[in-house]
Amino acid sequence: MPLVEAGRQFLRKAFPDHWSFLLGEIALYTFVVLVLTGVFLTFFFSPSLEEHPYAGPYVPLQGTLVSEAYASTVDLSFDVRGGLLMRQIHHWAALLFLSAIGLHLLRIFFTGAFRRPREGNWMIGVTMFALAMFEGFCGYSLADDLLSGTGLRTFEGILLSIPVIGTYLTMFTFGGQYPGHDIVERFYVLHVLLVPGLLIVLIAAHLGLVIYLKHTQWAEKDRTNRNVIGAPFHPRYTAKSVGLFFGVFGILAVLGATMQINPIWNYGPYRPNKASIDVQPDWYVGFIEGALRLMPQAETNLWGHTVPWDVFIPGVLIPVLLFAVLYAYPLFERWVDGGGREYHLCDRPRNQPVRTGLGVAGVVFYAVLLLAGAQDVVAYVFTLHMEALTWGFRSGLILFPVVAFWLTRRVCLGLQAQDRARLRRGDETDVVRRTAGGGYALQHNPLPEEQERLVLARDLPRPLTLGGHMPVKRREKVRRALHRWYFRDRVPLPVTPEERGTVREILTDPAEHSPEHPPVREPGARTPAAEDR
């Protein structure tokens, strides 16, 4: 059948080897663990809010009025063989899944792997991150314990803050007045069927585009913008990847067996008239909790509708803006750059100071909100005044990202200067020699060819200037001003004409490839594979 030949070609696909490329694989294999453990848990969980006195094996709760969802989760933990282990592996896997996706997105952002022709794959990854966050929130809320119920109450308040349609959304989501009787059943369907199905489709599309567009790579030996050099998918890369899968599964099993997480029997069943202190959600939605705590009280009455800005801005507007920026950034940078060429080599973050600074500033902004979500715990542990801590977080939310951007940009330029010095003098050794003037100096060795290629392969366009006498539209003036801001700060490297030719060979766009300049392949290599773009 024709599939046989396609399968042979697929098994010879070249996959570049670098530790940072494993983050996406960790996310994939964690999702596999989530599916396997989730299937086990569905056999014993009852998604119902119908209440009855608890008569299960956990003695302190016996006689307490609880929902079937809560009772089945407690029974799963104490009465089902291996149930608690599966619950905890599932929960740890959910945290690792989102962490791996987040780190994978950061790796792609800082190395510029989102640029043409991979903008679509970046957007698929951002969509998977958003769906994974919602999937985690749905699963977290199924147990109907006091901790997850407090999160549901917060979710209800955020829905109500949406002008005009907030009340209708709340009634539709909860099936009536809060807390209703349908929310767990609806979240259960979303958690075990709809969202996982969408994630599977997106993962397949993501992997398909990785195979079709081929993987990015670092500008190391013989690697250019027009080829891919790495280990063939079978057998070398397959063996390493399967080993990684079992390693991830083993680490999650150790975490599930030794580190307790989400002990709902300690929290008790959810009651709408009760609230728990020291309550923080999982890290991936903790920034919303922090934003809600830092936002000052403010509301506006417009045409008979009350808009609670202190809930709407942190609970709705900030998350929407966060994902809008993530979706739009590749298109924004492409517009600023003004070029339509393809990029298949990873940028070193130091060579893009503005992009790296913006990324670090965004991470710091997120970290401040995450810490603010635990302000009561921080105030209690360190004996601080709550009001002073709140104002400190508010000031830090504005000041720290700006400082982080400035410091990161300076560090990147310093690292560029270090690269310049290494190209001029080489790397220091532990050999001291005497100079003609009677002094002493460390001996330097020239950079290895691989390191030299990595340092030289900088793809920086020249800053644009207005120039000329032709009138320029305001939109073009803005683009050129942003272009100068993005790319003006750089440390020039001392390169010879021969090195300029090497850089040109490395960075040439695949569309400009000609038969007179064939792609460089690794000579004499038997295991690695090489492909043209």
C-alpha positions as CSV (number, residue, x, y, z in Angstrom):
1,M,0.0,0.0,0.0
2,P,1.2,3.6,-0.5
3,L,1.2,4.1,3.2
4,V,4.3,1.9,3.5
5,E,6.5,4.3,1.5
6,A,5.2,7.3,3.4
7,G,5.9,5.4,6.7
8,R,9.5,4.7,5.6
9,Q,10.0,8.4,4.8
10,F,8.6,9.4,8.2
11,L,10.9,7.0,10.0
12,R,13.8,8.7,8.4
13,K,12.7,12.2,9.5
14,A,15.6,14.2,11.0
15,F,15.0,15.5,14.5
16,P,17.7,17.9,15.9
17,D,18.9,17.0,19.4
18,H,18.8,19.6,22.1
19,W,17.6,19.5,25.7
20,S,15.2,22.4,25.3
21,F,13.4,20.5,22.6
22,L,12.3,17.9,25.2
23,L,9.8,20.3,26.8
24,G,7.2,19.7,24.2
25,E,7.7,15.9,24.5
26,I,7.3,16.1,28.3
27,A,4.0,17.9,27.7
28,L,2.9,15.2,25.2
29,Y,3.8,12.2,27.5
30,T,2.2,13.9,30.5
31,F,-1.0,14.2,28.5
32,V,-0.8,10.4,27.8
33,V,-0.4,9.8,31.6
34,L,-3.4,12.1,32.2
35,V,-5.6,10.1,29.8
36,L,-4.5,6.7,31.2
37,T,-5.1,7.7,34.9
38,G,-8.3,9.6,34.0
39,V,-9.8,6.6,32.4
40,F,-9.2,4.7,35.6
41,L,-10.8,7.4,37.7
42,T,-13.9,7.6,35.6
43,F,-14.9,4.1,36.6
44,F,-15.4,5.1,40.2
45,F,-16.4,8.8,40.2
46,S,-20.1,9.8,40.4
47,P,-20.7,13.3,38.9
48,S,-23.8,14.1,40.9
49,L,-24.7,16.8,43.5
50,E,-27.4,14.7,45.1
51,E,-26.8,14.7,48.9
52,H,-27.0,11.9,51.4
53,P,-25.3,11.1,54.8
54,Y,-21.8,9.8,54.3
55,A,-21.4,6.1,55.3
56,G,-18.0,5.3,53.7
57,P,-14.7,4.1,55.2
58,Y,-13.5,7.5,56.3
59,V,-14.8,7.6,59.9
60,P,-14.6,11.4,60.7
61,L,-17.0,12.1,57.9
62,Q,-19.6,9.4,58.7
63,G,-23.1,10.9,59.1
64,T,-22.2,14.2,57.4
65,L,-24.4,15.3,54.6
66,V,-22.3,15.2,51.4
67,S,-22.8,15.0,47.7
68,E,-22.3,11.9,45.6
69,A,-19.4,13.6,43.8
70,Y,-17.6,14.2,47.1
71,A,-18.4,10.8,48.6
72,S,-17.2,8.9,45.5
73,T,-14.0,10.9,45.5
74,V,-13.4,10.1,49.2
75,D,-14.2,6.4,48.6
76,L,-11.9,6.4,45.6
77,S,-9.1,7.6,47.9
78,F,-9.7,5.1,50.8
79,D,-11.7,2.2,49.5
80,V,-10.5,1.5,45.9
81,R,-7.2,-0.3,45.5
82,G,-4.7,2.1,44.0
83,G,-7.3,4.8,43.9
84,L,-5.5,7.4,45.9
85,L,-2.3,6.7,44.0
86,M,-4.1,7.3,40.7
87,R,-5.8,10.4,41.9
88,Q,-2.5,11.9,43.0
89,I,-0.6,10.9,39.8
90,H,-3.5,12.5,37.8
91,H,-3.2,15.7,39.8
92,W,0.6,15.9,39.6
93,A,0.4,15.1,35.9
94,A,-2.0,18.0,35.4
95,L,0.4,20.4,37.0
96,L,3.3,19.1,35.0
97,F,1.3,19.2,31.8
98,L,0.6,22.9,32.1
99,S,4.1,23.6,33.4
100,A,5.7,21.8,30.4
101,I,3.4,23.7,27.9
102,G,4.2,27.0,29.6
103,L,8.0,26.4,29.5
104,H,7.7,25.1,25.9
105,L,6.0,28.3,24.9
106,L,8.7,30.3,26.6
107,R,11.4,28.4,24.8
108,I,9.7,29.0,21.5
109,F,9.3,32.7,22.3
110,F,12.8,33.4,23.4
111,T,14.4,31.5,20.5
112,G,12.1,33.1,17.9
113,A,10.8,29.7,16.8
114,F,7.3,31.3,16.3
115,R,8.3,33.2,13.2
116,R,7.3,32.4,9.7
117,P,6.3,29.8,8.7
118,R,5.4,28.6,12.2
119,E,2.9,31.4,13.3
120,G,0.0,29.0,13.0
121,N,1.7,26.3,15.1
122,W,2.4,29.0,17.8
123,M,-1.3,29.8,17.9
124,I,-2.2,26.2,18.2
125,G,0.1,25.9,21.1
126,V,-1.4,29.0,22.8
127,T,-4.9,27.5,22.3
128,M,-3.7,24.2,23.9
129,F,-2.4,26.2,26.9
130,A,-5.8,27.9,27.3
131,L,-7.7,24.7,26.9
132,A,-5.4,22.9,29.4
133,M,-6.0,25.7,31.9
134,F,-9.8,25.3,31.5
135,E,-9.5,21.5,31.6
136,G,-7.5,21.7,34.9
137,F,-10.1,24.0,36.4
138,C,-13.0,21.7,35.5
139,G,-11.2,18.7,36.9
140,Y,-10.3,20.6,40.1
141,S,-13.9,21.5,40.6
142,L,-15.4,18.0,40.3
143,A,-14.7,16.8,43.9
144,D,-17.2,19.3,45.4
145,D,-15.0,20.0,48.4
146,L,-14.7,23.2,50.3
147,L,-11.5,24.3,48.5
148,S,-12.8,23.7,44.9
149,G,-16.2,25.1,45.9
150,T,-14.5,28.4,46.9
151,G,-12.9,28.5,43.4
152,L,-16.3,27.9,41.8
153,R,-17.7,30.8,43.8
154,T,-15.0,33.0,42.5
155,F,-15.7,31.8,39.0
156,E,-19.4,32.7,39.5
157,G,-18.5,36.2,40.6
158,I,-16.3,36.7,37.6
159,L,-19.1,35.6,35.3
160,L,-21.5,38.0,37.0
161,S,-19.1,40.9,36.5
162,I,-19.5,40.7,32.7
163,P,-21.8,43.6,31.7
164,V,-25.3,42.8,30.4
165,I,-24.8,39.1,29.7
166,G,-23.1,38.1,33.0
167,T,-26.4,37.0,34.7
168,Y,-27.5,35.0,31.7
169,L,-24.1,33.3,31.5
170,T,-24.2,32.4,35.2
171,M,-27.7,30.9,34.9
172,F,-26.8,28.9,31.8
173,T,-23.5,27.6,33.3
174,F,-24.9,26.6,36.7
175,G,-28.4,25.6,35.5
176,G,-30.1,28.0,37.8
177,Q,-29.3,30.0,40.9
178,Y,-25.8,29.3,42.4
179,P,-24.7,26.7,43.2
180,G,-27.4,24.8,41.2
181,H,-27.4,21.0,40.6
182,D,-25.9,20.8,37.1
183,I,-22.5,22.3,37.3
184,V,-20.6,19.1,38.3
185,E,-22.3,17.1,35.6
186,R,-21.5,19.7,33.0
187,F,-17.9,20.1,34.1
188,Y,-17.6,16.3,34.0
189,V,-18.7,16.1,30.4
190,L,-16.3,19.0,29.5
191,H,-13.5,17.4,31.5
192,V,-13.7,13.8,30.2
193,L,-15.0,14.3,26.7
194,L,-15.1,17.7,25.0
195,V,-11.9,19.4,26.1
196,P,-9.7,16.2,25.9
197,G,-11.1,15.6,22.4
198,L,-10.2,19.1,21.3
199,L,-6.7,18.7,22.8
200,I,-6.1,15.5,21.0
201,V,-7.1,17.1,17.7
202,L,-4.8,20.1,18.4
203,I,-1.9,17.9,19.4
204,A,-2.3,15.9,16.2
205,A,-2.3,19.1,14.2
206,H,0.6,20.5,16.1
207,L,2.8,17.4,15.5
208,G,1.7,17.2,11.9
209,L,2.9,20.8,11.3
210,V,6.2,20.1,13.1
211,I,6.7,17.1,10.7
212,Y,5.6,19.1,7.7
213,L,7.5,22.3,8.4
214,K,10.4,20.4,10.0
215,H,12.0,21.2,13.3
216,T,14.0,24.4,14.1
217,Q,17.6,23.9,15.1
218,W,20.6,25.8,16.5
219,A,23.3,27.1,14.1
220,E,25.9,24.5,15.0
221,K,28.2,22.5,12.8
222,D,26.9,22.3,9.2
223,R,23.4,23.4,10.2
224,T,21.9,26.2,8.1
225,N,18.6,27.9,7.4
226,R,18.1,25.5,4.5
227,N,18.6,22.1,6.0
228,V,17.8,20.0,9.0
229,I,20.4,17.7,10.6
230,G,19.6,15.4,13.5
231,A,18.9,11.9,14.6
232,P,16.5,9.8,12.4
233,F,13.2,9.2,14.0
234,H,13.8,5.4,14.0
235,P,15.6,3.9,15.7
236,R,17.7,6.4,17.6
237,Y,15.2,9.1,18.3
238,T,12.4,6.6,19.0
239,A,14.5,4.8,21.7
240,K,15.4,8.1,23.4
241,S,11.7,9.3,23.2
242,V,10.3,6.1,24.7
243,G,12.9,6.3,27.5
244,L,11.7,9.8,28.2
245,F,8.1,8.7,28.4
246,F,8.9,6.0,31.0
247,G,11.0,8.5,32.9
248,V,8.1,11.0,33.0
249,F,5.7,8.3,34.1
250,G,8.1,7.0,36.8
251,I,8.7,10.5,38.2
252,L,4.9,11.1,38.3
253,A,4.4,7.8,40.0
254,V,7.0,8.7,42.7
255,L,5.3,12.1,43.2
256,G,1.9,10.4,43.5
257,A,3.2,7.8,46.0
258,T,5.2,10.1,48.3
259,M,3.8,13.6,48.1
260,Q,0.2,14.3,49.2
261,I,-1.8,16.6,47.1
262,N,-5.5,17.8,47.3
263,P,-6.6,15.9,50.5
264,I,-10.3,16.7,50.2
265,W,-11.2,14.8,53.3
266,N,-9.4,17.5,55.3
267,Y,-11.3,20.3,53.6
268,G,-14.7,18.8,54.0
269,P,-17.7,19.1,51.7
270,Y,-18.6,22.4,50.1
271,R,-21.2,24.6,51.7
272,P,-22.2,27.9,50.0
273,N,-22.3,29.7,53.4
274,K,-18.7,28.7,54.3
275,A,-15.4,29.9,53.1
276,S,-11.9,28.7,53.9
277,I,-8.8,30.7,54.7
278,D,-5.4,29.9,53.2
279,V,-7.0,29.1,49.9
280,Q,-5.0,29.4,46.7
281,P,-5.7,27.8,43.3
282,D,-3.2,25.9,41.3
283,W,-0.4,28.0,39.8
284,Y,-1.8,28.3,36.3
285,V,-4.9,30.3,37.5
286,G,-3.2,31.8,40.5
287,F,-2.5,35.0,38.6
288,I,-6.2,35.7,38.4
289,E,-6.5,35.3,42.2
290,G,-3.7,37.8,42.6
291,A,-5.2,40.3,40.2
292,L,-8.5,40.1,42.1
293,R,-6.8,40.8,45.4
294,L,-4.7,43.7,44.1
295,M,-7.5,45.5,42.2
296,P,-8.9,48.5,44.2
297,Q,-12.7,48.7,44.7
298,A,-14.4,50.4,41.8
299,E,-17.8,50.2,40.1
300,T,-19.9,52.2,37.6
301,N,-23.6,52.3,37.0
302,L,-24.5,52.7,33.4
303,W,-28.1,52.7,32.0
304,G,-29.3,50.5,34.9
305,H,-26.3,48.1,34.8
306,T,-23.6,48.0,37.4
307,V,-20.1,47.2,36.2
308,P,-17.9,46.0,39.0
309,W,-14.5,47.0,37.6
310,D,-12.7,45.5,40.6
311,V,-13.8,42.0,39.4
312,F,-14.3,42.6,35.7
313,I,-10.8,44.0,35.0
314,P,-8.7,41.3,36.9
315,G,-11.1,38.4,36.3
316,V,-12.0,38.9,32.6
317,L,-10.0,41.7,31.0
318,I,-6.5,40.7,32.1
319,P,-6.8,37.0,31.1
320,V,-8.3,38.1,27.7
321,L,-5.5,40.6,27.1
322,L,-2.9,38.0,28.1
323,F,-4.0,35.5,25.5
324,A,-4.7,38.3,22.9
325,V,-1.0,39.4,23.3
326,L,0.2,35.8,23.0
327,Y,-1.9,35.2,19.8
328,A,-0.9,38.6,18.2
329,Y,2.8,38.8,19.0
330,P,4.1,36.7,16.0
331,L,2.1,38.8,13.6
332,F,3.2,42.0,15.4
333,E,6.9,41.2,15.2
334,R,6.5,40.2,11.5
335,W,4.9,43.5,10.8
336,V,7.7,45.4,12.6
337,D,10.4,43.4,10.9
338,G,8.8,44.1,7.6
339,G,10.2,40.9,6.0
340,G,8.5,37.8,4.6
341,R,11.4,35.4,4.8
342,E,11.5,32.1,6.6
343,Y,13.3,31.4,9.8
344,H,14.4,27.9,10.6
345,L,17.4,28.6,13.0
346,C,16.8,29.4,16.7
347,D,17.8,32.8,17.9
348,R,20.1,33.1,20.9
349,P,18.0,35.2,23.3
350,R,21.0,37.6,23.8
351,N,20.9,38.6,20.2
352,Q,17.3,39.9,20.5
353,P,17.5,42.2,23.6
354,V,14.1,43.8,23.2
355,R,12.2,40.6,22.6
356,T,14.0,38.9,25.5
357,G,13.4,41.9,27.7
358,L,9.7,41.9,26.9
359,G,9.5,38.1,27.6
360,V,11.2,38.5,31.0
361,A,9.0,41.5,31.9
362,G,5.9,39.4,31.1
363,V,7.2,36.5,33.3
364,V,7.9,39.0,36.2
365,F,4.4,40.5,35.8
366,Y,2.9,37.0,36.0
367,A,5.1,36.1,39.0
368,V,4.0,39.2,40.9
369,L,0.3,38.4,40.4
370,L,1.0,34.8,41.4
371,L,2.6,35.8,44.7
372,A,-0.2,38.3,45.3
373,G,-2.6,35.5,45.2
374,A,-1.1,34.2,48.4
375,Q,-0.8,37.5,50.2
376,D,-2.6,36.3,53.3
377,V,-0.1,33.4,53.6
378,V,2.9,35.6,53.0
379,A,1.6,38.1,55.6
380,Y,1.0,35.4,58.2
381,V,4.3,33.6,57.7
382,F,6.5,36.7,57.6
383,T,4.4,38.7,60.1
384,L,3.7,41.6,57.7
385,H,0.8,44.0,57.6
386,M,-1.7,43.0,55.0
387,E,-2.4,46.5,53.7
388,A,1.4,47.3,53.4
389,L,1.9,44.0,51.5
390,T,-1.0,44.8,49.2
391,W,0.4,48.2,48.3
392,G,3.9,46.7,47.9
393,F,2.5,44.2,45.4
394,R,0.6,46.9,43.5
395,S,3.8,49.0,43.2
396,G,5.8,45.9,42.2
397,L,3.3,45.0,39.5
398,I,4.1,48.3,37.7
399,L,7.8,48.8,38.7
400,F,9.3,45.3,38.6
401,P,8.4,44.5,34.9
402,V,10.0,47.8,33.8
403,V,13.1,47.1,35.8
404,A,13.2,43.5,34.6
405,F,13.0,44.7,30.9
406,W,15.9,47.2,31.4
407,L,18.1,44.8,33.3
408,T,17.5,42.0,30.8
409,R,18.3,44.2,27.8
410,R,21.5,45.3,29.5
411,V,22.5,41.7,30.3
412,C,21.8,40.7,26.7
413,L,24.1,43.5,25.4
414,G,26.7,42.5,28.0
415,L,26.6,38.9,26.7
416,Q,27.0,40.2,23.1
417,A,30.1,42.2,24.2
418,Q,31.4,38.9,25.8
419,D,30.9,37.2,22.4
420,R,32.8,40.0,20.7
421,A,35.7,39.6,23.1
422,R,35.7,35.8,22.6
423,L,35.8,36.2,18.8
424,R,38.8,38.6,19.2
425,R,40.8,36.9,21.8
426,G,39.4,33.3,22.1
427,D,38.6,31.5,25.4
428,E,40.8,31.8,28.4
429,T,42.9,28.9,29.5
430,D,44.7,28.0,32.7
431,V,48.1,28.7,31.1
432,V,49.9,31.9,32.1
433,R,52.7,33.3,29.9
434,R,55.2,36.0,30.4
435,T,54.9,39.0,28.1
436,A,57.7,40.9,26.4
437,G,57.2,43.8,28.9
438,G,57.8,41.6,31.9
439,G,54.1,41.1,32.8
440,Y,52.0,38.0,32.9
441,A,48.9,37.2,30.8
442,L,46.5,34.3,30.5
443,Q,46.8,32.4,27.2
444,H,43.8,32.3,25.0
445,N,42.8,29.6,22.5
446,P,40.7,30.3,19.4
447,L,37.1,29.4,19.6
448,P,36.1,26.0,18.3
449,E,34.5,26.1,14.9
450,E,31.1,25.0,16.3
451,Q,31.1,27.8,18.9
452,E,32.3,30.4,16.3
453,R,29.4,29.5,14.0
454,L,26.9,29.8,16.8
455,V,28.3,33.3,17.8
456,L,28.4,34.6,14.2
457,A,24.9,33.4,13.2
458,R,23.1,36.6,14.2
459,D,20.1,37.5,12.0
460,L,19.6,41.2,12.7
461,P,18.0,43.5,10.1
462,R,19.4,47.0,9.8
463,P,17.3,49.7,11.6
464,L,15.1,51.5,9.2
465,T,15.2,55.3,8.8
466,L,12.7,57.7,7.3
467,G,15.0,59.4,4.9
468,G,14.1,60.8,1.4
469,H,11.6,63.5,0.6
470,M,8.6,61.3,-0.2
471,P,5.7,61.6,2.3
472,V,5.3,58.6,4.6
473,K,2.1,57.5,6.1
474,R,1.7,57.6,9.9
475,R,1.3,53.8,10.1
476,E,4.7,53.4,8.3
477,K,6.3,56.0,10.6
478,V,5.1,54.0,13.6
479,R,6.4,50.7,12.1
480,R,9.8,52.3,11.4
481,A,10.1,53.7,14.9
482,L,9.3,50.4,16.4
483,H,11.8,48.7,14.0
484,R,14.6,51.1,15.2
485,W,13.6,50.4,18.9
486,Y,13.7,46.6,18.3
487,F,16.9,46.3,16.4
488,R,19.1,49.4,17.0
489,D,20.8,48.0,20.2
490,R,23.5,45.6,19.2
491,V,27.2,45.0,19.7
492,P,29.0,44.7,16.3
493,L,31.1,41.6,15.9
494,P,34.6,41.7,14.3
495,V,34.1,39.5,11.2
496,T,36.4,38.9,8.2
497,P,35.1,38.7,4.6
498,E,35.4,34.9,4.9
499,E,33.3,34.9,8.0
500,R,30.7,37.2,6.4
501,G,30.4,34.5,3.6
502,T,29.9,31.8,6.3
503,V,27.2,33.9,8.0
504,R,25.5,34.5,4.6
505,E,25.6,30.7,3.9
506,I,24.1,29.9,7.3
507,L,21.3,32.4,7.2
508,T,20.2,32.3,3.5
509,D,16.5,32.0,3.1
510,P,15.4,28.6,1.7
511,A,13.6,30.4,-1.1
512,E,16.9,31.8,-2.3
513,H,18.6,28.4,-2.4
514,S,20.1,27.5,-5.7
515,P,21.7,24.3,-7.1
516,E,25.1,26.0,-7.1
517,H,25.0,26.2,-3.3
518,P,23.8,22.8,-2.1
519,P,22.9,22.4,1.6
520,V,25.7,21.3,3.8
521,R,25.4,17.7,5.2
522,E,27.3,16.2,8.0
523,P,30.1,14.3,6.3
524,G,30.5,10.6,7.1
525,A,27.5,10.5,9.5
526,R,25.6,7.2,9.6
527,T,23.1,7.7,12.4
528,P,22.0,11.3,12.0
529,A,19.8,12.3,9.1
530,A,19.8,15.4,7.0
531,E,17.0,16.9,5.0
532,D,16.5,19.9,2.7
533,R,13.9,22.4,3.7
